[in-house]
Amino acid sequence: MTKHRNVIAVIGSGNDPHHSSSYPLGQWLAENGFDLINGGGQGVMAETARAFTSVSPREGRVIGVLPAAEMLDTPLQRREYQTPPGYPNPYTEMVIRTHLPCVGKQGDEFASRNHIIVLSADFIFALPGSYGTQTEIQLALEYEKPLIIVSPNGEWEEFADRAVVVNRISDAVNRFQEWRENQMK
């Protein structure tokens, strides 16, 4: 019988890697036998995946759910499918290409891959980011997914009344372990 590995989403900036948060979290996830899912892009996605793949040996894989570069309304557009520049990052091991082009401020719209990322995750860590990360946090709350938000500079305090918000990765990991222990009871 195959052992189920939890799929953990790490969401955050597509530009800034937030190394001091992303790297230790990515390593910790790999060391503890999880799969990592993200949007397959740059910034936090690439940095967490880089850290994850630096761990050897490991069981888990990096899964990237990619957007389409543009709307694919016609058969001709579908034959010329492309992802935006920089997708997938070089650390993505399992690529899932989508026809969904909405990102950033449109990240919670019907044509966004963020729904797939959130729904596929057993648990979600949110790191600092911008509009796209904000829409992913909102989707996680709407879908009632377990979520811990890392807000080292108070950037996500607006969600403190609806989610666990911590300042450090070590606190996020501790809260995750408490959640996991409660799930096993």
N, C-alpha and C positions, 0 to 999 in steps of 0.2 A: 504494500500500500504506500502511495506517495504521501510524504509529509507536506502539509500546507504551510507555505511560508507567507507571513503577513506582508502585504504590499503597503509600503509607507510612501506617501507623497510629501515632497518638500517643495514648497512654492516660495517664490520671492522674486527679487529684481531680475529682469532680463539683461541688465547692463552691468550693474555693480555686483561682483562676486561675493561680497561680504565674507571674505575669507575667514575671519576670526569666528564666525558662526557656522558657515557652510562646511568648511573642511572638517572640523571635529565631529559635526553631526553626520556627515557622509561616512567617515571612518567608523563611527560608532554603529551606524546602521549595518554596515558590511560585516563588522566584527560580531554582530549579534544575529546574523543569519536572516536578515530581512531582504526583500526586493525593494528597490527604489523606483518610484515612478515620478516623472516630471514632464515638462513640456519640450524637452530635447533641445533647448536653445542655449543661449549664453548666460552670463551672470551667475546667479545662485544655482541655476540648473546645471551649468557646466562645472562649476566649482564643487558642488556636492557630489556630482557624478565622478569627477576626477579623484576626489578623496575616496569615494566608494571603491573605485577600480584599483586604487593603490594597495588595497588590502589583499593579501594572499597568504594562505588559501582562503576562499570564501565560498559560500553557497549561493548567495543572491545575485541578481542581475539588475542592470540599469535599464529601465523601460522608458522610452521617450515617445510621447504622443505629439506628433507634429501637426502644425497648421498647414493649410494650403496657402500659396502665395497670393491667390486671388479667388474670387467666386468661380465655381465651375458649373455654369448653367447649361453649357452645350456639349455635345459629343466631341467637338473639335477642342474645346478648352480642356476636357478631361483627358484627351490624348496627349496634350501638352502640359500635363500636370507638373507643377514645380512646388517646392517648399521655399519659404523666404530665405534670403542669404543667411548663412550661419547655422542652418538646421540640416541635419542633426549635428550636435557638438560631437567631437571625436571620442567621447567617453560613453556614448549611448550604445548599449549592446543589443537591445531589441527595439527596433524602430517600428512604430505604428503610424503610418501616414493617414491623414484624414483629408477630407474634402472641405474642411471647416476653416474659413479664413479669418474669422473675427478674433481679435486680440486686443490687449490694452483696455481702454474704456468700454469696448464692446465685448469684453471677456465673459459676461454673463448672458449674452444673447444666445438664441437658439443655434446659431451657426458658429459656436465657439467650441474648441476642443477641451476647454476647461471643465465642461460637464463630464467628459470621459475621464479626465484625470481624477476629479473629485469622486465620482461614482466608483471608480476602479480601486480606490485606496481604502484600506482598512482603517487607516489613521493618517492625519495630516499635520505636518509642522509648517507653519507660516513664518518666514523670515522677512526682514524689511524689503520693501518693494514699492511699487507705484500703483497705478490704476489697475493693471492686470492682476496683481496680487490681491488688491482690494476686492476685485470681482470674484476671485477664487475663494477668498475668505467668506464672502457673502454666500456663495454657492455651498460651501461646506456647512454653513449655518442653516441654510434652507434645506439641504438634504440631511441635516442632523448627523453629520459625520463627526467622529471624535477629532478634536482640533486643539492644538496648543499653538499660541501665537508668541513668537519671540520678538520683543519690542525693546531693544536695548536703550533707545533714546526717546521712548514714549510715542513712537510713530503710529502705533496701533491701539492706543489707549481708548479710542472710540468704541472698541469691541469688548472692553473689560467687563461690561455688564452682561455679555452674552457668551463669552468664551474665556478659557484660561489664558491669561496674558502674563508672561514672565520676562525678566530682563536678560537672562543668561541661558546659554545652551545647557549648562549643567542642571539648571532648574527645570528646563524643558524635559530633559532626559529623566530626571527624578519623577516628575509628574506623569510622564508616559509610563514609567515602570509601575507606579501606583495604579494607573488606569488598567494596565495589563494584568496585574495581580487581581484586581477586582473582577476582570473579565473571566479569569480562570476559576473563580469561586463557584 
